[in-house]
């Protein structure tokens, strides 16, 4: 039995490459084995004294630890821990756009990613807030992990911030979006294991792909905001 089986929130350290662990895809496998050795925490109420960090003590536990070292596992743990504490799940991301023609709103395209799990919905890059992060840090980290875009490749647009609230599996969820423009409209998008496709879309098509009404309304609001700045 591992700590996660006992209802204890477990967070694994990042590997040297900078990748952490996060949400699972619902296929029974908690991420891919990325060659990292995870750590497990002994709860204070178990025999053996106060909490301490230890290496997995058996091949079976070591195997579980290696499988846990993916982007999907960390998000799963972050979400689960929030639910155990009775808190709303909190996620942050960036609505990213590019201009194919300078200062022309008709030339604006929005980046949407298609998930490789669940209903394969389309969404801007976003994800759960990790302990110790502020919201904007999460938005940039998730963008780097999910789309391969560094903060240095984006320009954060001042004056726009959107907060959405909706239930997920009967639990309240809050998602906060900022707005960012690509500095190089031809920059490469590099997807994580959580996504299987991406599209640069004009507003009308982006709203069709987004599917959910609150996301459609947000994209339209963003477009109006950008038009007002012309």
VENNOR-V309703 format. One record per helix or strand of 2 or more residues. SS is the DSSP state (hx for helix, st for strand). FROM is the first residue (numbers start at 1). TO is the last residue. Records with the same first field share a line. If there is no record, write none. Layout:
SS = FROM-TO  FROM-TO
//
This chain:
hx = 3-6  59-68  71-84  105-107  135-147  151-153  203-210  213-228
st = 39-41  53-55  89-99  108-115  122-123  126-128  154-168  171-182  195-201
//
